[in-house]
Amino acid sequence: MRSRVSAVRCVDVNTISNAGILAIGDNRDGAKLNSRVLAVQRSLATFGNDEFRLEFYSLFARPLPIAPPPPGPPALFFSACAPIEIGSVDVTGISAASHVRIGCGGPETAETRIVNIRNRIPGIRPQVEVDNK
Amino acid sequence: MALFDQMNVYNEPVRIGSIRILGVSSSSSLLIGDTQSMTLYSYFDTPPESVIVGPLAPLPALPEEGE
């Protein structure tokens, strides 16, 4: 087990959202992040349709790519008496299955799938004020 | 035949003064340290068929006359 002493004087993070992680120190089990987002923005709402199931969209059925095994011989890591010293870390946002780690950890796994549907009808003002960009 | 059978990696001390980042998003990672493996994915499915501009959305039914 690799282990290192992590020391951070100051950490300033504004927002962590949507399966984001901020980890300071070692982690033996790693992190498994997952965020599946579906955003719909319409000029007129269609409440009668069942369109919010993720399995209806091919993006979520697409198989994940499998990374090939690392080439070369196996590696052994030695981290004894190798501390990590950081003065300050300033991150405004950690979002959408992202993570910030200070220390040893792994394996790190993440996944993000986003479908953003925008249906804008010219000449019709939405009943709820939205920003159609 | 491989040149060597095993690779030894010695992690030395890390000393960092200051890091300032605006955003870490969409299966991204900021790692100060070590990890055995890292697997990240990110999909974003908007164009071309996800942005629809036109009267294609089903309109609500008109109210019955005489109500």
N, CA and C atoms of all chains as a GROMACS GRO file, in nm:
protein
  600
    1MET      N    1   0.085  -0.120   0.000
    1MET     CA    2   0.000   0.000   0.000
    1MET      C    3   0.088   0.124   0.000
    2ARG      N    4   0.071   0.205  -0.102
    2ARG     CA    5   0.145   0.331  -0.105
    2ARG      C    6   0.085   0.428  -0.005
    3SER      N    7   0.167   0.500   0.063
    3SER     CA    8   0.116   0.596   0.161
    3SER      C    9   0.211   0.715   0.162
    4ARG      N   10   0.151   0.832   0.167
    4ARG     CA   11   0.228   0.954   0.175
    4ARG      C   12   0.157   1.049   0.270
    5VAL      N   13   0.233   1.131   0.334
    5VAL     CA   14   0.175   1.231   0.423
    5VAL      C   15   0.148   1.356   0.340
    6SER      N   16   0.021   1.397   0.337
    6SER     CA   17  -0.020   1.513   0.260
    6SER      C   18  -0.049   1.629   0.354
    7ALA      N   19   0.008   1.741   0.329
    7ALA     CA   20  -0.012   1.860   0.412
    7ALA      C   21  -0.047   1.976   0.321
    8VAL      N   22  -0.161   2.036   0.346
    8VAL     CA   23  -0.206   2.151   0.268
    8VAL      C   24  -0.234   2.264   0.366
    9ARG      N   25  -0.179   2.378   0.340
    9ARG     CA   26  -0.198   2.490   0.433
    9ARG      C   27  -0.336   2.553   0.414
   10CYS      N   28  -0.380   2.570   0.291
   10CYS     CA   29  -0.507   2.637   0.267
   10CYS      C   30  -0.576   2.576   0.146
   11VAL      N   31  -0.703   2.543   0.158
   11VAL     CA   32  -0.784   2.494   0.048
   11VAL      C   33  -0.907   2.582   0.036
   12ASP      N   34  -0.931   2.634  -0.080
   12ASP     CA   35  -1.047   2.721  -0.104
   12ASP      C   36  -1.122   2.666  -0.224
   13VAL      N   37  -1.234   2.601  -0.199
   13VAL     CA   38  -1.318   2.546  -0.305
   13VAL      C   39  -1.455   2.610  -0.293
   14ASN      N   40  -1.503   2.668  -0.401
   14ASN     CA   41  -1.631   2.737  -0.397
   14ASN      C   42  -1.748   2.640  -0.406
   15THR      N   43  -1.746   2.549  -0.505
   15THR     CA   44  -1.863   2.464  -0.530
   15THR      C   45  -1.817   2.324  -0.568
   16ILE      N   46  -1.883   2.224  -0.510
   16ILE     CA   47  -1.868   2.085  -0.552
   16ILE      C   48  -2.007   2.033  -0.583
   17SER      N   49  -2.031   1.989  -0.705
   17SER     CA   50  -2.165   1.945  -0.742
   17SER      C   51  -2.155   1.834  -0.846
   18ASN      N   52  -2.270   1.768  -0.868
   18ASN     CA   53  -2.283   1.666  -0.972
   18ASN      C   54  -2.175   1.559  -0.963
   19ALA      N   55  -2.171   1.490  -0.851
   19ALA     CA   56  -2.078   1.380  -0.830
   19ALA      C   57  -1.933   1.424  -0.837
   20GLY      N   58  -1.904   1.536  -0.781
   20GLY     CA   59  -1.766   1.581  -0.769
   20GLY      C   60  -1.710   1.542  -0.633
   21ILE      N   61  -1.579   1.526  -0.626
   21ILE     CA   62  -1.514   1.482  -0.502
   21ILE      C   63  -1.389   1.567  -0.480
   22LEU      N   64  -1.372   1.608  -0.357
   22LEU     CA   65  -1.247   1.669  -0.312
   22LEU      C   66  -1.191   1.578  -0.204
   23ALA      N   67  -1.075   1.521  -0.227
   23ALA     CA   68  -1.016   1.426  -0.133
   23ALA      C   69  -0.875   1.472  -0.097
   24ILE      N   70  -0.851   1.476   0.032
   24ILE     CA   71  -0.717   1.510   0.081
   24ILE      C   72  -0.670   1.392   0.166
   25GLY      N   73  -0.560   1.332   0.125
   25GLY     CA   74  -0.509   1.216   0.196
   25GLY      C   75  -0.519   1.091   0.110
   26ASP      N   76  -0.474   0.981   0.165
   26ASP     CA   77  -0.472   0.855   0.089
   26ASP      C   78  -0.608   0.789   0.092
   27ASN      N   79  -0.633   0.712  -0.011
   27ASN     CA   80  -0.758   0.637  -0.022
   27ASN      C   81  -0.726   0.504  -0.086
   28ARG      N   82  -0.760   0.398  -0.015
   28ARG     CA   83  -0.724   0.265  -0.065
   28ARG      C   84  -0.821   0.216  -0.172
   29ASP      N   85  -0.948   0.255  -0.159
   29ASP     CA   86  -1.051   0.202  -0.249
   29ASP      C   87  -1.071   0.286  -0.374
   30GLY      N   88  -1.006   0.397  -0.383
   30GLY     CA   89  -1.023   0.480  -0.501
   30GLY      C   90  -1.156   0.552  -0.500
   31ALA      N   91  -1.196   0.599  -0.617
   31ALA     CA   92  -1.321   0.673  -0.630
   31ALA      C   93  -1.390   0.627  -0.758
   32LYS      N   94  -1.519   0.610  -0.748
   32LYS     CA   95  -1.600   0.572  -0.864
   32LYS      C   96  -1.707   0.678  -0.882
   33LEU      N   97  -1.693   0.761  -0.976
   33LEU     CA   98  -1.781   0.875  -0.997
   33LEU      C   99  -1.875   0.845  -1.113
   34ASN      N  100  -1.994   0.897  -1.109
   34ASN     CA  101  -2.092   0.870  -1.213
   34ASN      C  102  -2.190   0.987  -1.217
   35SER      N  103  -2.212   1.044  -1.329
   35SER     CA  104  -2.307   1.154  -1.341
   35SER      C  105  -2.375   1.143  -1.476
   36ARG      N  106  -2.504   1.130  -1.478
   36ARG     CA  107  -2.580   1.118  -1.602
   36ARG      C  108  -2.682   1.230  -1.602
   37VAL      N  109  -2.677   1.317  -1.695
   37VAL     CA  110  -2.753   1.441  -1.695
   37VAL      C  111  -2.843   1.444  -1.817
   38LEU      N  112  -2.964   1.486  -1.803
   38LEU     CA  113  -3.054   1.511  -1.915
   38LEU      C  114  -3.121   1.645  -1.890
   39ALA      N  115  -3.098   1.741  -1.973
   39ALA     CA  116  -3.154   1.875  -1.957
   39ALA      C  117  -3.243   1.905  -2.076
   40VAL      N  118  -3.363   1.946  -2.052
   40VAL     CA  119  -3.460   1.977  -2.158
   40VAL      C  120  -3.507   2.120  -2.138
   41GLN      N  121  -3.507   2.194  -2.244
   41GLN     CA  122  -3.551   2.333  -2.237
   41GLN      C  123  -3.641   2.359  -2.355
   42ARG      N  124  -3.766   2.387  -2.332
   42ARG     CA  125  -3.863   2.406  -2.439
   42ARG      C  126  -3.934   2.539  -2.424
   43SER      N  127  -3.980   2.590  -2.537
   43SER     CA  128  -4.065   2.708  -2.532
   43SER      C  129  -4.202   2.673  -2.477
   44LEU      N  130  -4.251   2.555  -2.511
   44LEU     CA  131  -4.378   2.508  -2.457
   44LEU      C  132  -4.354   2.373  -2.390
   45ALA      N  133  -4.402   2.360  -2.272
   45ALA     CA  134  -4.383   2.235  -2.200
   45ALA      C  135  -4.470   2.125  -2.260
   46THR      N  136  -4.418   2.004  -2.262
   46THR     CA  137  -4.493   1.887  -2.309
   46THR      C  138  -4.502   1.790  -2.193
   47PHE      N  139  -4.597   1.815  -2.106
   47PHE     CA  140  -4.606   1.735  -1.985
   47PHE      C  141  -4.659   1.595  -2.015
   48GLY      N  142  -4.726   1.578  -2.129
   48GLY     CA  143  -4.785   1.448  -2.157
   48GLY      C  144  -4.686   1.345  -2.205
   49ASN      N  145  -4.571   1.386  -2.248
   49ASN     CA  146  -4.474   1.290  -2.301
   49ASN      C  147  -4.382   1.240  -2.190
   50ASP      N  148  -4.348   1.113  -2.199
   50ASP     CA  149  -4.252   1.054  -2.105
   50ASP      C  150  -4.116   1.053  -2.173
   51GLU      N  151  -4.046   1.160  -2.163
   51GLU     CA  152  -3.921   1.175  -2.236
   51GLU      C  153  -3.801   1.188  -2.144
   52PHE      N  154  -3.821   1.162  -2.016
   52PHE     CA  155  -3.713   1.187  -1.922
   52PHE      C  156  -3.648   1.059  -1.873
   53ARG      N  157  -3.668   0.950  -1.943
   53ARG     CA  158  -3.598   0.826  -1.906
   53ARG      C  159  -3.468   0.818  -1.985
   54LEU      N  160  -3.364   0.792  -1.914
   54LEU     CA  161  -3.233   0.795  -1.979
   54LEU      C  162  -3.217   0.683  -2.081
   55GLU      N  163  -3.287   0.571  -2.061
   55GLU     CA  164  -3.269   0.459  -2.153
   55GLU      C  165  -3.332   0.486  -2.288
   56PHE      N  166  -3.408   0.593  -2.303
   56PHE     CA  167  -3.465   0.626  -2.433
   56PHE      C  168  -3.361   0.684  -2.528
   57TYR      N  169  -3.250   0.722  -2.480
   57TYR     CA  170  -3.151   0.792  -2.561
   57TYR      C  171  -3.031   0.701  -2.584
   58SER      N  172  -2.986   0.702  -2.709
   58SER     CA  173  -2.878   0.611  -2.748
   58SER      C  174  -2.746   0.646  -2.680
   59LEU      N  175  -2.735   0.768  -2.636
   59LEU     CA  176  -2.609   0.807  -2.572
   59LEU      C  177  -2.581   0.724  -2.448
   60PHE      N  178  -2.687   0.689  -2.376
   60PHE     CA  179  -2.667   0.614  -2.252
   60PHE      C  180  -2.655   0.464  -2.275
   61ALA      N  181  -2.682   0.421  -2.398
   61ALA     CA  182  -2.664   0.279  -2.430
   61ALA      C  183  -2.530   0.253  -2.498
   62ARG      N  184  -2.458   0.356  -2.525
   62ARG     CA  185  -2.329   0.339  -2.591
   62ARG      C  186  -2.231   0.272  -2.496
   63PRO      N  187  -2.164   0.166  -2.540
   63PRO     CA  188  -2.071   0.098  -2.449
   63PRO      C  189  -1.950   0.185  -2.417
   64LEU      N  190  -1.904   0.168  -2.296
   64LEU     CA  191  -1.788   0.246  -2.254
   64LEU      C  192  -1.661   0.188  -2.316
   65PRO      N  193  -1.571   0.273  -2.357
   65PRO     CA  194  -1.446   0.220  -2.411
   65PRO      C  195  -1.363   0.153  -2.302
   66ILE      N  196  -1.301   0.048  -2.340
   66ILE     CA  197  -1.219  -0.028  -2.246
   66ILE      C  198  -1.073   0.001  -2.275
   67ALA      N  199  -1.006   0.048  -2.174
   67ALA     CA  200  -0.864   0.081  -2.191
   67ALA      C  201  -0.781  -0.046  -2.200
   68PRO      N  202  -0.685  -0.048  -2.290
   68PRO     CA  203  -0.600  -0.166  -2.299
   68PRO      C  204  -0.510  -0.176  -2.176
   69PRO      N  205  -0.464  -0.294  -2.146
   69PRO     CA  206  -0.374  -0.308  -2.031
   69PRO      C  207  -0.245  -0.231  -2.055
   70PRO      N  208  -0.188  -0.180  -1.948
   70PRO     CA  209  -0.065  -0.101  -1.966
   70PRO      C  210   0.047  -0.188  -2.021
   71PRO      N  211   0.120  -0.133  -2.117
   71PRO     CA  212   0.229  -0.211  -2.174
   71PRO      C  213   0.349  -0.216  -2.079
   72GLY      N  214   0.436  -0.305  -2.107
   72GLY     CA  215   0.559  -0.313  -2.031
   72GLY      C  216   0.548  -0.403  -1.910
   73PRO      N  217   0.653  -0.413  -1.835
   73PRO     CA  218   0.655  -0.501  -1.718
   73PRO      C  219   0.578  -0.439  -1.602
   74PRO      N  220   0.540  -0.517  -1.503
   74PRO     CA  221   0.472  -0.462  -1.385
   74PRO      C  222   0.563  -0.367  -1.310
   75ALA      N  223   0.498  -0.270  -1.245
   75ALA     CA  224   0.574  -0.167  -1.174
   75ALA      C  225   0.549  -0.177  -1.024
   76LEU      N  226   0.650  -0.152  -0.947
   76LEU     CA  227   0.639  -0.142  -0.802
   76LEU      C  228   0.668   0.002  -0.763
   77PHE      N  229   0.581   0.056  -0.673
   77PHE     CA  230   0.594   0.195  -0.634
   77PHE      C  231   0.641   0.202  -0.490
   78PHE      N  232   0.734   0.290  -0.464
   78PHE     CA  233   0.787   0.312  -0.330
   78PHE      C  234   0.770   0.460  -0.297
   79SER      N  235   0.696   0.487  -0.189
   79SER     CA  236   0.667   0.626  -0.155
   79SER      C  237   0.700   0.658  -0.010
   80ALA      N  238   0.783   0.578   0.052
   80ALA     CA  239   0.815   0.601   0.193
   80ALA      C  240   0.891   0.733   0.209
   81CYS      N  241   0.851   0.807   0.312
   81CYS     CA  242   0.918   0.933   0.346
   81CYS      C  243   0.919   1.029   0.227
   82ALA      N  244   0.807   1.034   0.158
   82ALA     CA  245   0.794   1.125   0.046
   82ALA      C  246   0.668   1.208   0.065
   83PRO      N  247   0.673   1.308   0.150
   83PRO     CA  248   0.551   1.384   0.178
   83PRO      C  249   0.512   1.474   0.062
   84ILE      N  250   0.388   1.517   0.065
   84ILE     CA  251   0.335   1.613  -0.030
   84ILE      C  252   0.302   1.740   0.048
   85GLU      N  253   0.366   1.847   0.016
   85GLU     CA  254   0.346   1.974   0.086
   85GLU      C  255   0.298   2.078  -0.014
   86ILE      N  256   0.185   2.137   0.015
   86ILE     CA  257   0.124   2.233  -0.076
   86ILE      C  258   0.090   2.358   0.003
   87GLY      N  259   0.118   2.470  -0.055
   87GLY     CA  260   0.085   2.595   0.011
   87GLY      C  261  -0.064   2.624   0.008
   88SER      N  262  -0.120   2.641  -0.111
   88SER     CA  263  -0.261   2.673  -0.120
   88SER      C  264  -0.318   2.617  -0.250
   89VAL      N  265  -0.444   2.577  -0.244
   89VAL     CA  266  -0.517   2.529  -0.361
   89VAL      C  267  -0.646   2.608  -0.370
   90ASP      N  268  -0.671   2.669  -0.482
   90ASP     CA  269  -0.790   2.751  -0.502
   90ASP      C  270  -0.862   2.700  -0.626
   91VAL      N  271  -0.973   2.635  -0.606
   91VAL     CA  272  -1.053   2.582  -0.717
   91VAL      C  273  -1.192   2.641  -0.707
   92THR      N  274  -1.239   2.700  -0.813
   92THR     CA  275  -1.372   2.762  -0.809
   92THR      C  276  -1.481   2.656  -0.816
   93GLY      N  277  -1.469   2.558  -0.906
   93GLY     CA  278  -1.577   2.461  -0.920
   93GLY      C  279  -1.525   2.322  -0.952
   94ILE      N  280  -1.587   2.223  -0.889
   94ILE     CA  281  -1.560   2.082  -0.919
   94ILE      C  282  -1.695   2.020  -0.951
   95SER      N  283  -1.713   1.974  -1.074
   95SER     CA  284  -1.848   1.934  -1.115
   95SER      C  285  -1.841   1.821  -1.216
   96ALA      N  286  -1.955   1.755  -1.236
   96ALA     CA  287  -1.975   1.656  -1.341
   96ALA      C  288  -1.872   1.543  -1.335
   97ALA      N  289  -1.876   1.468  -1.226
   97ALA     CA  290  -1.790   1.351  -1.210
   97ALA      C  291  -1.642   1.385  -1.220
   98SER      N  292  -1.606   1.496  -1.164
   98SER     CA  293  -1.466   1.534  -1.159
   98SER      C  294  -1.418   1.524  -1.014
   99HIS      N  295  -1.290   1.508  -0.998
   99HIS     CA  296  -1.240   1.498  -0.863
   99HIS      C  297  -1.102   1.559  -0.851
  100VAL      N  298  -1.078   1.611  -0.734
  100VAL     CA  299  -0.949   1.670  -0.699
  100VAL      C  300  -0.895   1.591  -0.582
  101ARG      N  301  -0.779   1.533  -0.600
  101ARG     CA  302  -0.719   1.452  -0.495
  101ARG      C  303  -0.579   1.501  -0.464
  102ILE      N  304  -0.553   1.509  -0.336
  102ILE     CA  305  -0.418   1.540  -0.289
  102ILE      C  306  -0.375   1.422  -0.205
  103GLY      N  307  -0.292   1.337  -0.261
  103GLY     CA  308  -0.249   1.217  -0.191
  103GLY      C  309  -0.250   1.098  -0.285
  104CYS      N  310  -0.240   0.980  -0.227
  104CYS     CA  311  -0.237   0.857  -0.305
  104CYS      C  312  -0.377   0.795  -0.308
  105GLY      N  313  -0.409   0.736  -0.418
  105GLY     CA  314  -0.540   0.672  -0.428
  105GLY      C  315  -0.552   0.596  -0.557
  106GLY      N  316  -0.666   0.542  -0.578
  106GLY     CA  317  -0.692   0.472  -0.701
  106GLY      C  318  -0.744   0.333  -0.678
  107PRO      N  319  -0.802   0.274  -0.780
  107PRO     CA  320  -0.818   0.327  -0.915
  107PRO      C  321  -0.929   0.430  -0.923
  108GLU      N  322  -0.908   0.529  -1.005
  108GLU     CA  323  -1.004   0.636  -1.021
  108GLU      C  324  -1.089   0.607  -1.145
  109THR      N  325  -1.218   0.608  -1.129
  109THR     CA  326  -1.309   0.582  -1.240
  109THR      C  327  -1.412   0.693  -1.245
  110ALA      N  328  -1.446   0.741  -1.361
  110ALA     CA  329  -1.544   0.849  -1.375
  110ALA      C  330  -1.625   0.827  -1.501
  111GLU      N  331  -1.742   0.885  -1.506
  111GLU     CA  332  -1.827   0.873  -1.624
  111GLU      C  333  -1.923   0.990  -1.625
  112THR      N  334  -1.940   1.055  -1.735
  112THR     CA  335  -2.035   1.165  -1.749
  112THR      C  336  -2.104   1.152  -1.883
  113ARG      N  337  -2.232   1.156  -1.885
  113ARG     CA  338  -2.307   1.154  -2.011
  113ARG      C  339  -2.413   1.263  -2.003
  114ILE      N  340  -2.419   1.348  -2.096
  114ILE     CA  341  -2.510   1.464  -2.091
  114ILE      C  342  -2.588   1.467  -2.222
  115VAL      N  343  -2.716   1.481  -2.215
  115VAL     CA  344  -2.800   1.507  -2.333
  115VAL      C  345  -2.868   1.639  -2.308
  116ASN      N  346  -2.852   1.733  -2.393
  116ASN     CA  347  -2.906   1.867  -2.372
  116ASN      C  348  -3.000   1.898  -2.488
  117ILE      N  349  -3.127   1.889  -2.467
  117ILE     CA  350  -3.226   1.910  -2.573
  117ILE      C  351  -3.286   2.049  -2.554
  118ARG      N  352  -3.282   2.127  -2.657
  118ARG     CA  353  -3.342   2.260  -2.651
  118ARG      C  354  -3.437   2.275  -2.768
  119ASN      N  355  -3.561   2.297  -2.742
  119ASN     CA  356  -3.665   2.308  -2.844
  119ASN      C  357  -3.721   2.450  -2.838
  120ARG      N  358  -3.678   2.530  -2.930
  120ARG     CA  359  -3.718   2.671  -2.929
  120ARG      C  360  -3.811   2.695  -3.047
  121ILE      N  361  -3.927   2.748  -3.021
  121ILE     CA  362  -4.025   2.777  -3.125
  121ILE      C  363  -4.026   2.927  -3.147
  122PRO      N  364  -3.994   2.971  -3.267
  122PRO     CA  365  -3.993   3.117  -3.292
  122PRO      C  366  -4.133   3.176  -3.279
  123GLY      N  367  -4.141   3.289  -3.218
  123GLY     CA  368  -4.268   3.359  -3.204
  123GLY      C  369  -4.347   3.322  -3.081
  124ILE      N  370  -4.304   3.226  -3.006
  124ILE     CA  371  -4.376   3.186  -2.886
  124ILE      C  372  -4.291   3.216  -2.764
  125ARG      N  373  -4.346   3.292  -2.678
  125ARG     CA  374  -4.273   3.326  -2.557
  125ARG      C  375  -4.295   3.215  -2.454
  126PRO      N  376  -4.194   3.168  -2.394
  126PRO     CA  377  -4.213   3.063  -2.292
  126PRO      C  378  -4.288   3.117  -2.172
  127GLN      N  379  -4.368   3.028  -2.112
  127GLN     CA  380  -4.445   3.069  -1.996
  127GLN      C  381  -4.355   3.094  -1.875
  128VAL      N  382  -4.243   3.028  -1.876
  128VAL     CA  383  -4.144   3.052  -1.771
  128VAL      C  384  -4.024   3.116  -1.838
  129GLU      N  385  -3.972   3.218  -1.778
  129GLU     CA  386  -3.862   3.291  -1.838
  129GLU      C  387  -3.738   3.203  -1.846
  130VAL      N  388  -3.690   3.178  -1.967
  130VAL     CA  389  -3.571   3.098  -1.988
  130VAL      C  390  -3.475   3.177  -2.074
  131ASP      N  391  -3.354   3.135  -2.077
  131ASP     CA  392  -3.249   3.202  -2.155
  131ASP      C  393  -3.217   3.113  -2.273
  132ASN      N  394  -3.278   3.143  -2.388
  132ASN     CA  395  -3.255   3.065  -2.509
  132ASN      C  396  -3.132   3.117  -2.580
  133LYS      N  397  -3.022   3.058  -2.559
  133LYS     CA  398  -2.898   3.100  -2.625
  133LYS      C  399  -2.869   3.008  -2.741
  134MET      N  400   1.212  -1.140  -2.587
  134MET     CA  401   1.254  -1.134  -2.446
  134MET      C  402   1.257  -0.989  -2.399
  135ALA      N  403   1.192  -0.963  -2.283
  135ALA     CA  404   1.186  -0.826  -2.232
  135ALA      C  405   1.323  -0.783  -2.181
  136LEU      N  406   1.344  -0.650  -2.187
  136LEU     CA  407   1.471  -0.597  -2.140
  136LEU      C  408   1.482  -0.609  -1.988
  137PHE      N  409   1.367  -0.591  -1.919
  137PHE     CA  410   1.367  -0.606  -1.773
  137PHE      C  411   1.232  -0.660  -1.733
  138ASP      N  412   1.227  -0.729  -1.621
  138ASP     CA  413   1.105  -0.796  -1.578
  138ASP      C  414   1.021  -0.712  -1.484
  139GLN      N  415   1.077  -0.610  -1.424
  139GLN     CA  416   1.004  -0.531  -1.326
  139GLN      C  417   1.060  -0.389  -1.325
  140MET      N  418   0.970  -0.294  -1.302
  140MET     CA  419   1.012  -0.155  -1.297
  140MET      C  420   0.984  -0.101  -1.157
  141ASN      N  421   1.082  -0.044  -1.094
  141ASN     CA  422   1.067   0.015  -0.961
  141ASN      C  423   1.056   0.167  -0.975
  142VAL      N  424   0.951   0.221  -0.914
  142VAL     CA  425   0.925   0.364  -0.919
  142VAL      C  426   0.938   0.420  -0.778
  143TYR      N  427   1.026   0.514  -0.757
  143TYR     CA  428   1.048   0.577  -0.628
  143TYR      C  429   0.988   0.717  -0.631
  144ASN      N  430   0.881   0.737  -0.554
  144ASN     CA  431   0.816   0.868  -0.548
  144ASN      C  432   0.890   0.956  -0.448
  145GLU      N  433   0.936   1.068  -0.497
  145GLU     CA  434   1.011   1.161  -0.414
  145GLU      C  435   0.916   1.266  -0.358
  146PRO      N  436   0.960   1.342  -0.260
  146PRO     CA  437   0.872   1.446  -0.202
  146PRO      C  438   0.826   1.547  -0.308
  147VAL      N  439   0.705   1.595  -0.286
  147VAL     CA  440   0.645   1.693  -0.376
  147VAL      C  441   0.620   1.820  -0.296
  148ARG      N  442   0.662   1.931  -0.345
  148ARG     CA  443   0.640   2.058  -0.276
  148ARG      C  444   0.588   2.159  -0.378
  149ILE      N  445   0.469   2.211  -0.352
  149ILE     CA  446   0.401   2.302  -0.444
  149ILE      C  447   0.366   2.428  -0.369
  150GLY      N  448   0.387   2.540  -0.432
  150GLY     CA  449   0.356   2.667  -0.368
  150GLY      C  450   0.208   2.699  -0.372
  151SER      N  451   0.154   2.723  -0.490
  151SER     CA  452   0.015   2.766  -0.500
  151SER      C  453  -0.044   2.716  -0.631
  152ILE      N  454  -0.170   2.674  -0.625
  152ILE     CA  455  -0.244   2.628  -0.743
  152ILE      C  456  -0.375   2.705  -0.747
  153ARG      N  457  -0.408   2.760  -0.860
  153ARG     CA  458  -0.536   2.832  -0.875
  153ARG      C  459  -0.600   2.784  -1.004
  154ILE      N  460  -0.719   2.723  -0.993
  154ILE     CA  461  -0.790   2.666  -1.106
  154ILE      C  462  -0.932   2.719  -1.105
  155LEU      N  463  -0.981   2.754  -1.223
  155LEU     CA  464  -1.118   2.806  -1.231
  155LEU      C  465  -1.220   2.693  -1.222
  156GLY      N  466  -1.199   2.583  -1.294
  156GLY     CA  467  -1.299   2.479  -1.289
  156GLY      C  468  -1.242   2.344  -1.329
  157VAL      N  469  -1.294   2.239  -1.266
  157VAL     CA  470  -1.262   2.100  -1.301
  157VAL      C  471  -1.396   2.033  -1.330
  158SER      N  472  -1.421   1.996  -1.455
  158SER     CA  473  -1.554   1.951  -1.490
  158SER      C  474  -1.549   1.843  -1.596
  159SER      N  475  -1.660   1.770  -1.608
  159SER     CA  476  -1.681   1.669  -1.713
  159SER      C  477  -1.573   1.562  -1.711
  160SER      N  478  -1.575   1.482  -1.606
  160SER     CA  479  -1.483   1.369  -1.593
  160SER      C  480  -1.338   1.412  -1.604
  161SER      N  481  -1.306   1.517  -1.538
  161SER     CA  482  -1.168   1.564  -1.534
  161SER      C  483  -1.110   1.539  -1.396
  162SER      N  484  -0.980   1.550  -1.386
  162SER     CA  485  -0.915   1.517  -1.260
  162SER      C  486  -0.797   1.609  -1.236
  163LEU      N  487  -0.784   1.652  -1.115
  163LEU     CA  488  -0.663   1.721  -1.069
  163LEU      C  489  -0.604   1.633  -0.960
  164LEU      N  490  -0.488   1.575  -0.988
  164LEU     CA  491  -0.426   1.481  -0.896
  164LEU      C  492  -0.288   1.531  -0.857
  165ILE      N  493  -0.272   1.548  -0.727
  165ILE     CA  494  -0.140   1.580  -0.673
  165ILE      C  495  -0.103   1.461  -0.587
  166GLY      N  496  -0.032   1.368  -0.643
  166GLY     CA  497  -0.001   1.246  -0.570
  166GLY      C  498   0.017   1.131  -0.668
  167ASP      N  499  -0.029   1.013  -0.629
  167ASP     CA  500  -0.008   0.893  -0.709
  167ASP      C  501  -0.140   0.818  -0.725
  168THR      N  502  -0.149   0.744  -0.832
  168THR     CA  503  -0.260   0.654  -0.852
  168THR      C  504  -0.214   0.540  -0.941
  169GLN      N  505  -0.277   0.426  -0.921
  169GLN     CA  506  -0.240   0.310  -1.001
  169GLN      C  507  -0.297   0.318  -1.142
  170SER      N  508  -0.424   0.356  -1.148
  170SER     CA  509  -0.488   0.368  -1.280
  170SER      C  510  -0.595   0.474  -1.272
  171MET      N  511  -0.631   0.525  -1.387
  171MET     CA  512  -0.732   0.630  -1.394
  171MET      C  513  -0.810   0.612  -1.522
  172THR      N  514  -0.940   0.606  -1.513
  172THR     CA  515  -1.027   0.587  -1.629
  172THR      C  516  -1.133   0.695  -1.627
  173LEU      N  517  -1.141   0.776  -1.726
  173LEU     CA  518  -1.235   0.887  -1.730
  173LEU      C  519  -1.311   0.883  -1.862
  174TYR      N  520  -1.439   0.911  -1.857
  174TYR     CA  521  -1.521   0.920  -1.977
  174TYR      C  522  -1.598   1.050  -1.972
  175SER      N  523  -1.641   1.097  -2.086
  175SER     CA  524  -1.730   1.212  -2.092
  175SER      C  525  -1.799   1.212  -2.228
  176TYR      N  526  -1.929   1.224  -2.228
  176TYR     CA  527  -2.006   1.234  -2.352
  176TYR      C  528  -2.086   1.364  -2.346
  177PHE      N  529  -2.109   1.422  -2.458
  177PHE     CA  530  -2.196   1.539  -2.464
  177PHE      C  531  -2.270   1.532  -2.596
  178ASP      N  532  -2.399   1.515  -2.591
  178ASP     CA  533  -2.478   1.487  -2.710
  178ASP      C  534  -2.576   1.601  -2.733
  179THR      N  535  -2.534   1.707  -2.795
  179THR     CA  536  -2.630   1.812  -2.830
  179THR      C  537  -2.647   1.826  -2.980
  180PRO      N  538  -2.550   1.863  -3.058
  180PRO     CA  539  -2.575   1.879  -3.200
  180PRO      C  540  -2.566   1.747  -3.272
  181PRO      N  541  -2.630   1.730  -3.388
  181PRO     CA  542  -2.716   1.832  -3.451
  181PRO      C  543  -2.862   1.815  -3.417
  182GLU      N  544  -2.905   1.697  -3.378
  182GLU     CA  545  -3.049   1.675  -3.370
  182GLU      C  546  -3.106   1.714  -3.234
  183SER      N  547  -3.024   1.750  -3.141
  183SER     CA  548  -3.075   1.782  -3.009
  183SER      C  549  -3.122   1.927  -2.998
  184VAL      N  550  -3.074   2.011  -3.085
  184VAL     CA  551  -3.120   2.149  -3.086
  184VAL      C  552  -3.223   2.163  -3.197
  185ILE      N  553  -3.347   2.180  -3.163
  185ILE     CA  554  -3.456   2.184  -3.259
  185ILE      C  555  -3.514   2.325  -3.258
  186VAL      N  556  -3.509   2.392  -3.370
  186VAL     CA  557  -3.568   2.525  -3.381
  186VAL      C  558  -3.678   2.516  -3.484
  187GLY      N  559  -3.801   2.526  -3.441
  187GLY     CA  560  -3.913   2.518  -3.532
  187GLY      C  561  -4.035   2.464  -3.462
  188PRO      N  562  -4.150   2.470  -3.529
  188PRO     CA  563  -4.275   2.425  -3.465
  188PRO      C  564  -4.289   2.273  -3.468
  189LEU      N  565  -4.198   2.205  -3.410
  189LEU     CA  566  -4.200   2.059  -3.411
  189LEU      C  567  -4.253   2.000  -3.280
  190ALA      N  568  -4.258   2.081  -3.177
  190ALA     CA  569  -4.308   2.030  -3.050
  190ALA      C  570  -4.460   2.015  -3.056
  191PRO      N  571  -4.515   1.911  -3.000
  191PRO     CA  572  -4.662   1.896  -3.001
  191PRO      C  573  -4.726   2.009  -2.922
  192LEU      N  574  -4.818   2.076  -2.988
  192LEU     CA  575  -4.884   2.190  -2.923
  192LEU      C  576  -4.998   2.139  -2.836
  193PRO      N  577  -5.032   2.212  -2.734
  193PRO     CA  578  -5.144   2.170  -2.648
  193PRO      C  579  -5.276   2.181  -2.723
  194ALA      N  580  -5.369   2.096  -2.688
  194ALA     CA  581  -5.499   2.093  -2.755
  194ALA      C  582  -5.576   2.220  -2.725
  195LEU      N  583  -5.650   2.266  -2.826
  195LEU     CA  584  -5.730   2.386  -2.807
  195LEU      C  585  -5.850   2.355  -2.718
  196PRO      N  586  -5.892   2.452  -2.640
  196PRO     CA  587  -6.010   2.428  -2.554
  196PRO      C  588  -6.136   2.412  -2.637
  197GLU      N  589  -6.226   2.330  -2.586
  197GLU     CA  590  -6.352   2.306  -2.655
  197GLU      C  591  -6.435   2.434  -2.658
  198GLU      N  592  -6.504   2.456  -2.771
  198GLU     CA  593  -6.588   2.574  -2.780
  198GLU      C  594  -6.712   2.557  -2.693
  199GLY      N  595  -6.756   2.666  -2.635
  199GLY     CA  596  -6.875   2.664  -2.552
  199GLY      C  597  -6.848   2.635  -2.407
  200GLU      N  598  -6.719   2.613  -2.371
  200GLU     CA  599  -6.690   2.589  -2.230
  200GLU      C  600  -6.686   2.719  -2.152
   0.00000   0.00000   0.00000
